[in-house]
Amino acid sequence: MPPVLTVRLTLEEEQILADRAKEAGVKKGTFVRQLIREEQIRTGADLEAWAKRHMGDTRLRVRPIK
């Protein structure tokens, strides 16, 4: 059986998590797993590569580099 991660959240944080999971169309646990597995941005080059991959995503405010 895999280990269990327990996190204490305030009511406000719980609601934010629920809202963001609902927007993503997944359960809260699945949303947290996605966040944990997300690619980390450590350098400016990482950020630039991430921005290029997400360019045009209407959920984000990533604007084209002029």
C-alpha positions as CSV (number, residue, x, y, z in Angstrom):
1,M,0.0,0.0,0.0
2,P,1.4,3.4,-0.9
3,P,2.2,5.9,1.8
4,V,-0.4,8.5,2.8
5,L,0.4,12.2,2.8
6,T,-1.6,14.2,5.3
7,V,-1.8,18.0,4.9
8,R,-3.7,20.3,7.3
9,L,-5.6,23.1,5.4
10,T,-7.6,26.0,6.6
11,L,-11.2,26.2,5.4
12,E,-10.2,28.8,2.9
13,E,-7.4,26.7,1.5
14,E,-9.7,23.7,1.3
15,Q,-12.2,25.7,-0.7
16,I,-9.5,27.0,-3.0
17,L,-8.3,23.4,-3.6
18,A,-11.8,22.3,-4.3
19,D,-12.4,25.1,-6.7
20,R,-9.2,24.6,-8.6
21,A,-9.8,20.8,-8.8
22,K,-13.3,21.4,-10.1
23,E,-11.9,23.8,-12.8
24,A,-9.4,21.2,-13.8
25,G,-12.2,18.6,-13.9
26,V,-10.6,16.2,-11.4
27,K,-10.9,15.2,-7.8
28,K,-8.9,17.0,-5.1
29,G,-6.5,14.1,-4.6
30,T,-5.8,13.8,-8.3
31,F,-5.3,17.6,-8.6
32,V,-2.7,17.5,-5.7
33,R,-0.9,14.6,-7.4
34,Q,-0.7,16.6,-10.6
35,L,0.8,19.6,-8.7
36,I,3.4,17.3,-7.1
37,R,4.4,15.8,-10.4
38,E,4.6,19.2,-12.2
39,E,7.8,20.1,-13.8
40,Q,9.9,22.5,-11.6
41,I,11.0,25.8,-12.9
42,R,14.5,26.5,-11.5
43,T,16.2,28.8,-14.1
44,G,15.2,31.4,-16.6
45,A,15.6,28.9,-19.4
46,D,13.2,26.5,-17.6
47,L,10.7,29.4,-17.4
48,E,11.1,30.3,-21.0
49,A,10.6,26.7,-22.1
50,W,7.5,26.4,-20.0
51,A,6.1,29.6,-21.3
52,K,6.6,28.4,-24.9
53,R,4.8,25.1,-24.3
54,H,1.8,26.9,-22.7
55,M,1.6,29.8,-25.1
56,G,-2.0,30.4,-26.2
57,D,-3.5,28.4,-23.2
58,T,-6.6,30.5,-22.5
59,R,-6.5,29.5,-18.8
60,L,-3.1,31.3,-18.4
61,R,-2.0,34.8,-19.1
62,V,1.1,33.8,-21.1
63,R,1.5,36.4,-23.8
64,P,3.7,36.0,-26.9
65,I,7.2,37.4,-26.6
66,K,7.6,40.4,-29.0
